Amino acid sequence: MNVSETDFKLVCQGIMSERSRGIFYGDNPLDHATPTVLAQLSLSSLLSALTQYILTPLGESAFISMLLVGFALGPTLWGDNNSFLSKVYSAKSINVSSTFAFFGCILYLFLLGIKLDLGMVKRAGRKAVVIGFLTFIFPITLNLIVAEILTTNMEMEPYLHDCVPYIAVFQSVTTFHVIVCLVADLKLINSELGQLAISSSMISGTCSWSLTCFFLLIDRDETHDLISLILIFAILLVIIIFFLLRPLMTWMTGKTSEGKQVKETYVISIFIMLLGCAFLSEVFGHHVLFGAVALGMAVPHGPPLGSALVNKIESFVSSILLPSYFVFSVAGVNILSIHSKTVTVVSIFGVSSFIGKLLGGMLPALYFNIPPVEAFSLGLVMSCQGVSDVLLMQHGKFLSLLDTQIYSIMVINMLFLSGTFTPIIKLLYNPSKKLLEVTNPTAKTPMCCYVVHLLQLTGSLIPLLVHHEPGKSAKFHAKDSSHIINAFRLYEQECNGNVVVNLFTSISPFSTIHEEVCRLAAEKSTSLVIIPFHKQWRLHGIENIAEARSVNRHILQKAPCSVGILVNRGTSSASKNNNLYDIGIFFAHGSDDREALAYGLRMAKHSKVAVTVIHLIDLARTSQDFHEMELDNDIITEYKIQSAGKRQHSYRQESVNDCVDLIRLITSVENSFDLILVGRSYGSCSPLFEGLTEWSEFPELGFMGDMLTSSDSQCQVSVLVVQQQISRA
């Protein structure tokens, strides 16, 4: 692959015609622009998909796979001796192809901007702010100290000596785009670690990029007046985007009815805005991606507009265009041309920036009583690099702040460090076991779990229930079930016999799949069925799965045992400053509340769990069922006895007159826990919930669950709604 020629000026080259007449006319398709670009896109996307397929089980991210493909197609592996690659990636095709690939990168970062919720900066608690600020301060401070030591005490070539400050700054940058992509690839986006990493990276990324932009501006040879002019026009572009284009996009959102598709004219209008903002960014002397990312952040978060834009082009951009960009990014990297002293200097900065980011993430996390393994995982996440870092290094190379050799070493270091960290993170941190873990399985009270993955039956009329027995190969193995199977098998091994997991995949029509669940629950004499709520909190917004809601309703009606609906937001208390898993239980009265508290009693036996029971005293309740009252008092007494002398558990009574008092109470404490347990129904004798029925958005969750989950709720933590059921087995 002779792409390294892009480092030199081409004095004269032939113009490639657009199309080929075909091989039967004697034309070589690779001598023409259109087939050459198509061949490049096909080759890079195919190899990236294959590499990702191989590396995904090892925990590697898509970024590492694409970077490896770039190396595989570059001069590092083949030199200039591969005639096929030299023809596909000929020097005269580079200008057209690299522009096309770079446009894919513009779209990719625009989509990332859409997925980012700027509200996370406002909602970031003290923990995220401290971690974000320190992951910015530690690496830049450490790198500048190292730069001073190296330039003073080490002999180096003049050009390398001049590049040292830029290497120090570029290596210390943390970008939120990279962290968001990483936690999404590792499927940690809804975990405590993922949420904390994203919030922290919003802080550190803003600081890092502000410093870098300022550093690049003041180092230019232009006058202060010209620099001021560039800054003024950058601010002007931001004002145009957020105060002119964002209100226009908000208007588009308002004009789109709920459940309806976004008009095609709106989508096209936003893509025209994207092209215009990228163009103005380049015209005003900034990187072309500045306008694209800013516009992406200005797009209203989530559905309908943000989700529609992401769904339209994300797969094409991520799978087709982006791999081609990495091929051209790594094209100039040639290990054979690197000098040892340059490797030493650049690698020292790579290691020092890693240490700074690791300590900046770990130390404050430990201070906030985050467990050491999670703190270390957080530090590793904050240390990873990605697409934005490659772009920054390329820009430094474009401005002649870095040469090809330094750029090559930085990319290789990035590949080595990030490629090493991601499998370690996946190995160390497993958020899927949280709810099972706090259920407190022990040798004396072991737990047996029947995990059923529900899949829609397509292309067949015969439903299938597959039991994934350990050590045996199933007759049918769904690709979508593999990560679920692996996660629960790993959890079973870690529990050392305290938990037995039986894994199933049920493939049935969604109209009848609940019957399979209820039949299995009756057959296995299960005590509790936990089903996921139909609203799923995704990176780009909230996703509604209508079929899942219908399945949940049928299970609630027909299950032979108690049922829990888990509203999994994957987040924890923003104000949490300890390493306990905080569970809040709202107890009013009735069988469902007793079932929720009974589950909480088991959780309270776990040494790392803190349970708070808030007993709601209904002052307006007139009719009394003395038998029910006696049962309520019995379980409350049992909780008091069990929690006596344990300071992490608490019980308090709250008197409420009506639903207004109830709502006020819930909103005041709803974000103080990691998980909230509530009962589903309270019968018809409670005036406390009168007036709430007509406002209910999700009746299957009951009054309390609906309040904590509705679109008007500010609750950000997970909720488990429990319904007690008399066995019909």
C-alpha positions in Angstrom: 0.0 0.0 0.0 1.8 3.1 -1.3 -0.2 5.6 0.8 2.9 6.9 2.5 3.3 9.0 -0.6 0.7 11.4 0.9 3.5 12.7 3.1 5.1 14.3 -0.1 3.9 16.9 -2.5 2.7 15.4 -5.8 3.9 17.6 -8.6 2.1 15.9 -11.4 -0.5 13.1 -11.5 -3.0 11.8 -13.9 -6.7 12.6 -13.3 -8.8 9.5 -12.6 -12.0 9.3 -14.6 -15.2 8.7 -12.6 -16.4 5.4 -14.1 -15.0 2.3 -15.8 -16.6 0.7 -18.9 -15.8 -2.7 -17.4 -13.2 -5.4 -17.7 -14.6 -6.7 -20.9 -13.6 -3.5 -22.6 -10.1 -3.8 -21.3 -10.5 -1.2 -18.5 -9.0 -1.7 -15.1 -11.7 -0.7 -12.6 -9.0 0.4 -10.1 -7.8 3.1 -12.6 -11.2 4.9 -12.1 -12.4 6.8 -9.1 -15.9 5.3 -8.4 -14.9 1.6 -8.4 -11.7 2.4 -6.5 -13.7 4.1 -3.7 -16.2 1.2 -3.6 -13.4 -1.3 -3.4 -11.7 0.6 -0.6 -15.0 0.9 1.4 -15.8 -2.8 0.9 -12.3 -4.0 1.9 -12.1 -1.8 5.0 -15.6 -2.5 6.2 -15.4 -6.3 5.6 -12.0 -6.7 7.4 -13.2 -4.5 10.3 -16.4 -6.6 10.7 -14.3 -9.9 10.7 -11.8 -8.5 13.1 -14.5 -7.2 15.4 -16.2 -10.6 15.3 -12.9 -12.3 16.4 -12.0 -9.7 19.1 -15.4 -9.1 20.7 -15.3 -12.2 22.9 -11.9 -10.9 24.2 -13.6 -7.6 25.2 -12.0 -5.4 22.6 -13.8 -2.3 21.4 -14.7 -1.5 17.8 -12.0 1.2 17.8 -9.2 -1.3 18.3 -10.6 -3.6 15.5 -10.6 -0.7 13.0 -7.2 0.5 14.1 -5.8 -3.0 13.6 -7.3 -3.1 10.1 -5.6 0.2 9.3 -2.3 -1.3 10.3 -3.0 -4.5 8.3 -3.6 -2.5 5.2 -0.7 -0.1 5.7 3.0 -0.1 5.0 3.9 -1.5 8.4 2.7 -5.0 7.5 3.3 -5.0 3.7 5.8 -2.2 3.0 5.4 -1.1 -0.6 5.6 -4.6 -2.0 1.9 -5.6 -2.2 0.8 -4.8 -5.8 -2.9 -5.3 -5.0 -3.0 -2.9 -2.1 -0.8 -0.4 -3.9 -3.3 -0.5 -6.7 -6.4 -0.2 -4.5 -4.9 2.5 -2.4 -2.9 4.3 -5.1 -1.5 7.7 -4.5 -3.8 9.4 -7.1 -6.9 8.0 -5.4 -6.1 9.3 -1.9 -7.5 12.8 -2.2 -10.9 11.7 -3.2 -11.1 8.6 -1.0 -9.7 10.3 2.2 -12.2 13.2 1.8 -15.0 10.7 1.5 -13.7 8.8 4.6 -13.3 12.0 6.6 -16.9 12.9 5.8 -17.8 9.7 7.5 -15.9 10.8 10.5 -17.8 14.1 10.5 -21.1 12.1 10.5 -19.9 9.8 13.2 -19.0 12.6 15.7 -22.2 14.4 14.8 -24.1 11.2 15.9 -22.0 11.0 19.0 -22.9 14.6 19.8 -26.6 13.7 19.4 -26.3 10.8 21.9 -24.6 13.0 24.5 -27.0 14.4 27.1 -25.7 17.9 28.1 -28.0 17.7 31.1 -25.5 15.2 32.5 -23.1 18.1 33.2 -25.9 19.8 35.3 -26.8 16.6 37.0 -23.2 15.5 37.7 -22.8 15.2 41.4 -19.8 16.2 43.5 -18.2 12.8 42.8 -18.3 13.2 39.0 -17.1 16.8 39.1 -14.1 15.9 41.4 -13.1 12.8 39.3 -13.5 14.7 36.0 -11.4 17.6 37.2 -8.6 15.5 38.6 -8.4 13.3 35.5 -7.8 16.6 33.7 -5.3 18.1 36.2 -3.2 15.0 37.0 -2.1 13.9 33.5 -1.4 17.5 32.2 0.5 18.4 35.3 2.5 15.2 35.3 3.3 15.4 31.6 4.4 19.1 31.8 6.8 18.1 34.7 8.1 15.2 32.6 8.5 17.5 29.6 10.6 19.9 31.7 12.8 17.1 33.0 13.3 15.6 29.5 14.1 18.8 27.7 16.6 19.8 30.5 18.4 16.5 31.0 18.1 14.5 27.7 19.9 15.1 24.5 17.5 15.0 21.5 17.2 16.3 18.0 16.0 19.9 17.7 12.7 19.0 16.0 11.9 16.4 18.7 12.9 19.0 21.4 10.4 21.5 19.9 7.6 18.8 19.7 7.9 17.8 23.4 5.3 20.3 24.7 2.8 19.3 22.1 3.3 15.6 22.8 2.7 16.3 26.5 -0.5 18.2 25.9 -1.9 15.8 23.2 -1.2 12.7 25.3 -3.0 14.1 28.4 -6.3 14.9 26.7 -9.4 13.0 27.8 -12.4 13.2 25.5 -16.0 12.3 26.4 -16.7 11.0 22.9 -14.1 8.3 23.5 -15.5 7.4 26.9 -19.1 7.2 25.7 -18.1 4.9 22.8 -16.0 2.7 25.1 -18.7 2.1 27.7 -21.2 1.5 25.0 -18.9 -1.1 23.3 -18.4 -2.8 26.7 -22.2 -2.7 27.4 -21.6 -0.7 30.6 -23.7 2.4 29.4 -26.4 1.8 32.1 -24.0 0.7 34.9 -22.9 2.8 37.8 -19.3 2.7 36.4 -20.5 3.7 32.9 -22.7 6.6 34.1 -19.9 7.9 36.4 -17.3 7.6 33.7 -19.5 9.5 31.2 -20.4 12.3 33.7 -16.7 12.6 34.7 -15.5 12.7 31.1 -17.9 15.5 30.3 -16.1 17.6 32.9 -12.5 16.5 32.0 -13.2 16.5 28.3 -14.5 20.1 28.4 -11.4 21.2 30.3 -9.0 19.2 28.1 -10.4 20.5 24.8 -10.6 24.1 26.0 -7.0 24.0 27.1 -5.9 22.3 23.9 -7.7 24.8 21.6 -6.3 27.7 23.6 -2.8 26.1 23.5 -3.0 25.7 19.7 -4.2 29.3 19.2 -1.6 31.1 21.3 1.2 29.1 19.7 0.3 30.3 16.2 2.5 32.9 14.5 -0.5 35.2 13.9 -1.1 38.4 15.7 -3.2 38.7 18.8 -5.8 40.5 16.8 -6.2 37.6 14.4 -6.4 35.1 17.2 -9.1 37.2 18.9 -11.0 37.3 15.6 -10.8 33.5 15.3 -12.2 33.1 18.9 -14.9 35.6 18.2 -16.1 33.8 15.2 -16.0 30.5 17.1 -18.3 32.0 19.8 -20.5 33.4 17.0 -20.9 29.9 15.5 -21.8 28.4 18.8 -24.4 31.2 19.3 -25.9 30.5 15.9 -26.1 26.8 16.6 -27.6 26.9 20.1 -29.7 30.1 19.8 -30.9 29.8 16.3 -30.7 26.2 15.0 -31.5 24.5 18.3 -34.9 26.3 18.7 -35.6 25.4 15.2 -35.0 21.7 15.9 -37.0 22.0 19.1 -39.9 23.3 17.0 -39.5 20.3 14.7 -39.7 18.0 17.7 -42.9 19.8 18.9 -44.5 19.4 15.4 -43.9 15.6 15.5 -46.8 13.8 17.1 -46.0 11.1 19.7 -45.5 7.7 18.0 -45.2 9.3 14.5 -42.1 9.2 12.3 -40.1 12.4 11.9 -40.8 14.1 8.6 -38.2 13.5 5.9 -37.9 17.2 5.3 -36.9 17.7 8.9 -34.1 15.1 8.6 -32.8 16.6 5.4 -32.9 20.1 6.9 -30.7 19.0 9.8 -28.2 17.3 7.5 -28.0 20.6 5.5 -27.4 22.4 8.8 -24.6 19.9 9.5 -22.9 20.6 6.2 -23.2 24.3 6.8 -21.8 24.3 10.3 -18.9 22.1 9.3 -18.1 24.4 6.4 -18.3 27.6 8.6 -16.1 25.9 11.2 -13.4 25.4 8.5 -13.9 28.9 7.1 -13.4 30.5 10.5 -10.1 28.7 11.1 -11.2 25.9 13.3 -11.3 22.1 12.8 -14.2 21.1 10.6 -15.4 18.8 13.3 -16.0 21.7 15.7 -19.2 22.7 14.0 -20.4 19.1 13.5 -20.0 18.1 17.2 -21.5 21.4 18.4 -24.6 20.9 16.2 -24.9 17.3 17.4 -25.0 18.4 21.0 -27.7 21.0 20.1 -30.0 18.4 18.7 -32.8 17.7 21.2 -31.8 14.6 23.1 -33.7 11.3 22.6 -36.8 10.7 20.6 -38.3 11.6 18.3 -35.7 13.8 16.5 -32.4 12.5 18.0 -33.4 8.9 17.8 -34.6 9.3 14.2 -31.3 10.8 13.1 -29.3 8.1 14.8 -31.4 5.3 13.4 -31.2 6.7 9.8 -27.5 6.6 9.3 -25.7 5.1 12.4 -25.2 1.6 11.0 -23.9 2.9 7.6 -21.5 5.4 9.2 -20.1 3.1 11.8 -19.8 0.0 9.7 -18.9 1.4 6.2 -17.5 4.9 6.4 -15.6 4.9 9.7 -13.4 1.9 9.0 -12.2 3.5 5.8 -11.2 6.6 7.8 -9.0 4.5 10.0 -7.2 3.0 7.0 -6.2 6.5 5.9 -5.4 7.6 9.5 -2.9 4.7 9.9 -1.7 4.8 6.3 1.3 7.0 7.2 2.4 4.8 10.2 5.5 2.8 9.4 7.2 1.1 12.3 10.3 0.4 10.2 11.1 4.2 9.9 10.9 4.9 13.7 14.0 5.8 15.7 14.6 4.4 19.2 15.2 7.7 21.0 11.9 9.1 19.6 10.1 6.0 20.8 11.5 6.4 24.3 10.5 10.1 24.6 7.0 9.6 23.2 6.4 6.4 25.2 7.4 8.1 28.4 4.7 10.7 27.9 2.2 7.8 27.1 3.0 6.1 30.3 3.0 9.3 32.4 -0.4 10.4 31.0 -1.8 6.9 31.7 -0.5 7.1 35.3 -2.0 10.6 35.7 -5.4 9.5 34.4 -5.4 6.3 36.4 -4.6 8.1 39.6 -7.0 11.0 38.7 -9.8 8.4 38.4 -8.9 6.0 41.2 -7.9 8.3 44.1 -11.1 10.3 44.3 -13.2 7.2 43.7 -11.5 5.5 46.7 -12.1 8.7 48.7 -15.8 8.4 47.9 -15.8 4.8 49.2 -16.1 3.2 45.8 -14.7 -0.4 46.0 -11.1 -0.7 44.9 -11.8 -2.9 41.9 -14.4 -0.5 40.6 -12.2 2.4 41.3 -9.4 0.8 39.3 -11.8 -0.1 36.5 -12.9 3.6 36.4 -9.3 4.7 36.2 -8.7 2.4 33.3 -11.8 3.6 31.5 -10.7 7.3 31.9 -7.3 6.3 30.5 -8.5 4.9 27.2 -8.1 6.8 23.9 -10.1 6.7 20.7 -11.3 8.4 17.5 -11.1 11.9 18.9 -7.5 11.4 20.0 -6.6 10.2 16.5 -8.2 13.4 15.0 -6.3 15.6 17.4 -3.0 14.0 16.5 -3.8 14.3 12.8 -4.6 18.0 13.3 -1.3 18.4 15.1 0.5 16.7 12.2 -1.4 19.0 9.7 -0.2 22.1 11.6 3.4 20.7 11.6 3.4 20.4 15.3 4.1 16.7 15.1 6.0 14.8 12.4 5.1 11.4 10.9 7.4 9.5 13.1 6.0 11.0 16.4 2.4 10.5 15.1 3.2 6.9 14.3 4.5 6.2 17.8 1.5 7.9 19.4 -0.9 5.8 17.4 1.0 2.6 18.2 1.0 3.5 21.9 -2.7 4.2 21.7 -3.3 0.8 20.2 -1.2 -1.0 22.8 -2.6 0.7 25.9 -6.3 0.9 24.9 -6.2 -2.7 23.5 -4.8 -3.9 26.8 -7.2 -1.9 29.1 -10.6 -2.8 27.5 -10.4 -6.6 28.2 -9.2 -5.9 31.7 -12.2 -3.6 32.4 -14.6 -6.2 31.0 -13.0 -8.9 33.2 -13.0 -6.8 36.4 -16.4 -5.1 36.2 -19.6 -7.0 35.8 -22.7 -4.9 36.6 -25.2 -7.7 35.6 -24.9 -9.4 39.0 -26.0 -6.5 41.2 -29.7 -7.4 41.8 -28.9 -11.1 42.3 -26.0 -10.3 44.6 -28.0 -8.1 46.9 -30.6 -10.9 47.1 -27.9 -12.4 49.4 -27.5 -16.0 48.4 -25.5 -17.9 51.0 -24.6 -21.5 51.9 -27.5 -21.6 54.4 -30.0 -19.8 52.1 -28.9 -20.7 48.5 -30.7 -19.4 45.5 -31.9 -21.1 42.4 -32.4 -18.9 39.3 -34.2 -19.8 36.1 -33.1 -17.3 33.5 -35.3 -17.3 30.4 -34.3 -15.2 27.3 -37.5 -14.4 25.4 -37.2 -14.2 21.6 -39.8 -13.5 19.0 -40.6 -16.5 16.8 -40.0 -15.7 13.1 -39.9 -18.0 10.0 -41.6 -20.9 11.8 -44.8 -21.9 13.5 -43.4 -24.2 16.2 -42.3 -22.5 19.5 -39.1 -23.7 21.1 -37.7 -23.8 24.6 -34.0 -24.5 24.7 -32.3 -25.5 28.0 -28.6 -24.4 27.9 -27.1 -27.1 30.1 -23.4 -26.6 31.2 -21.0 -28.9 29.3 -23.6 -29.7 26.6 -24.1 -28.1 23.3 -27.7 -27.0 22.7 -29.5 -28.1 19.5 -30.3 -24.4 19.0 -28.1 -21.6 20.1 -29.3 -18.0 19.6 -26.5 -15.6 18.9 -28.3 -12.9 21.0 -28.4 -15.2 24.0 -24.7 -15.9 24.2 -23.7 -12.8 26.3 -26.6 -13.5 28.7 -25.6 -17.1 29.1 -21.9 -16.1 29.7 -22.8 -13.4 32.2 -25.0 -15.7 34.4 -22.5 -18.6 34.1 -19.7 -16.4 35.3 -21.9 -15.1 38.2 -22.8 -18.7 39.2 -19.0 -19.6 39.3 -18.2 -16.6 41.4 -20.9 -17.5 44.0 -19.1 -20.8 44.9 -22.3 -22.9 45.0 -24.5 -20.4 46.7 -26.4 -19.8 43.4 -27.6 -22.4 40.9 -28.4 -20.9 37.5 -30.6 -22.7 34.9 -30.6 -20.9 31.5 -33.3 -21.1 28.9 -34.1 -19.5 25.6 -37.8 -19.4 24.7 -38.6 -18.7 21.1 -42.4 -18.1 20.7 -44.8 -15.6 19.3 -45.0 -12.7 21.7 -48.8 -13.2 21.8 -48.3 -16.5 23.7 -44.8 -16.4 25.1 -46.2 -15.5 28.6 -47.7 -19.0 28.7 -44.2 -20.5 28.4 -43.0 -18.3 31.3 -45.9 -19.2 33.6 -45.7 -22.9 32.7 -42.0 -23.0 33.6 -42.6 -21.0 36.8 -45.3 -23.5 37.9 -43.2 -26.5 36.9 -40.1 -25.3 38.8 -42.2 -24.0 41.8 -40.5 -20.6 41.7 -41.2 -18.0 44.4 -40.7 -14.9 42.3 -40.6 -14.1 38.6 -38.7 -10.9 37.7 -39.4 -9.4 34.3 -37.9 -6.2 32.7 -40.1 -3.2 32.2 -40.9 -2.5 28.6 -39.2 1.0 28.6 -35.5 0.6 28.1 -33.1 3.4 28.9 -30.6 3.6 26.0 -27.7 5.9 25.2 -29.8 7.8 22.6 -32.9 8.0 24.7 -35.8 5.9 26.0 -36.9 3.0 23.9 -40.4 1.5 24.1 -40.9 -2.1 23.3 -44.7 -2.5 22.9 -44.6 -6.3 22.6 -42.8 -6.6 25.9 -45.5 -4.5 27.7 -48.2 -6.9 26.5 -46.1 -9.9 27.7 -45.6 -8.3 31.1 -49.4 -7.7 31.5 -50.2 -11.3 30.7 -47.5 -12.6 33.2 -49.0 -10.3 35.9 -52.4 -11.8 35.3 -51.5 -15.5 35.0 -48.2 -16.1 36.9 -48.5 -18.8 39.6 -46.2 -17.0 41.9 -45.2 -13.5 42.9 -44.0 -11.2 40.1 -41.5 -8.3 40.1 -41.2 -5.7 37.3 -37.7 -4.3 37.2 -37.4 -0.8 35.9 -33.7 -0.9 35.2 -32.1 2.6 34.9 -28.7 1.2 35.8 -27.9 4.3 37.9 -27.2 4.9 41.5 -27.8 7.6 44.0 -26.2 10.9 42.9 -25.5 11.8 46.5 -24.1 8.4 47.5 -20.8 8.6 49.4 -20.5 5.0 50.7 -19.9 1.6 49.3 -23.2 0.2 50.5 -26.0 -0.7 48.1 -28.9 1.5 49.3 -32.4 0.1 49.0 -35.5 2.1 49.8 -38.8 0.4 50.5 -42.1 2.4 50.5 -44.5 0.5 52.7 -48.2 1.5 53.0 -50.3 -1.6 53.5 -51.5 -4.7 51.7 -50.2 -8.0 50.4 -48.0 -6.5 47.7 -46.2 -4.2 50.1 -45.6 -7.1 52.4 -44.1 -9.2 49.6 -41.8 -6.3 48.6 -40.7 -5.9 52.3 -40.2 -9.7 52.5 -37.8 -9.5 49.6 -36.1 -6.5 51.3 -35.7 -8.5 54.5 -33.6 -11.1 52.6 -31.6 -8.3 51.0 -31.0 -6.7 54.4 -29.0 -9.7 55.5 -26.3 -8.9 53.0 -23.4 -7.0 54.7 -23.0 -4.6 51.9 -26.7 -3.6 51.7 -28.4 -0.8 53.6 -32.2 -0.9 53.7 -34.5 2.0 54.6 -38.2 1.3 55.2 -40.5 4.3 54.9 -43.8 3.4 56.5 -46.6 5.5 55.1 -49.3 6.2 57.6 -52.5 7.0 55.7 -54.3 9.5 57.9 -57.3 9.6 55.5 -58.0 5.9 55.6 -61.4 5.2 57.2 -62.2 1.5 56.6 -59.8 -0.9 58.4 -59.2 -4.6 57.7 -57.9 -5.8 61.1 -56.6 -9.0 59.7 -54.6 -7.2 57.1 -53.4 -4.7 59.7 -52.1 -7.6 61.8 -50.2 -9.0 58.9 -48.7 -5.6 58.1 -47.6 -5.1 61.7 -46.1 -8.6 61.9 -43.7 -8.0 58.9 -42.8 -4.5 60.2 -42.0 -6.0 63.6 -39.9 -8.7 61.9 -37.9 -6.1 60.0 -37.3 -4.1 63.2 -36.1 -7.2 65.0 -33.8 -8.2 62.1 -32.3 -4.7 61.7 -31.9 -4.0 65.4 -28.3 -2.9 66.2 -27.4 -2.5 62.5 -26.8 1.1 61.8 -27.0 0.8 58.0 -30.7 -0.1 58.2 -33.4 2.3 59.2 -37.1 2.6 59.7 -39.3 5.7 59.8 -42.9 6.6 59.7 -44.3 9.3 57.5 -47.9 10.6 57.9 -49.7 11.6 54.7 -53.1 13.0 54.3 -53.6 12.7 50.5 -51.9 12.0 47.2 -50.3 15.5 47.2 -48.5 14.7 50.4 -47.5 11.3 49.1 -46.0 12.8 45.8 -44.2 15.5 47.8 -42.6 12.8 50.1 -41.6 10.5 47.3 -40.0 13.2 45.2 -37.9 14.4 48.2 -36.2 11.0 48.7 -36.6 9.1 45.4 -32.9 9.7 44.2 -31.4 8.8 47.6 -31.2 5.1 46.8 -29.7 2.6 44.3 -32.9 0.6 44.2 -36.5 1.3 45.3 -38.9 -1.5 46.2 -42.7 -0.9 46.1 -45.9 -3.0 46.1 -48.1 -2.9 43.0 -51.6 -2.6 44.3 -53.4 -1.4 47.5 -57.0 -2.4 47.1 -60.0 -0.1 46.9 -60.1 1.0 50.5 -57.3 3.6 50.4 -58.3 7.2 49.7 -54.6 8.0 49.6 -54.4 6.9 46.0 -57.7 8.4 44.9 -57.3 10.7 41.9 -54.1 9.0 40.7 -55.9 6.3 38.6 -56.9 8.7 35.9 -53.4 10.1 35.6 -51.8 6.6 35.5 -49.4 6.2 32.6 -48.4 2.6 33.4 -51.2 0.8 35.3 -49.2 -2.4 35.3 -46.8 -0.7 37.8 -49.5 0.3 40.2 -49.8 3.8 41.8 -46.3 4.0 43.4 -44.4 2.4 40.5 -46.2 4.6 38.0 -45.2 7.8 40.0 -41.6 6.7 40.0 -41.5 5.8 36.3 -43.7 8.2 34.5 -42.4 10.8 32.0 -42.9 13.5 34.6 -40.9 11.8 37.3 -37.4 13.0 38.2 -36.5 9.6 39.6 -33.2 8.4 38.1 -32.7 5.1 40.0 -34.0 1.6 39.4 -37.3 0.4 40.7 -38.7 -3.1 41.5 -42.5 -3.3 41.6 -43.6 -6.4 43.4 -47.0 -8.2 43.1 -47.9 -11.1 45.5 -49.8 -13.9 43.8 -51.5 -16.9 45.2 -50.2 -20.0 43.4 -52.5 -21.5 40.7 -50.1 -24.4 40.1 
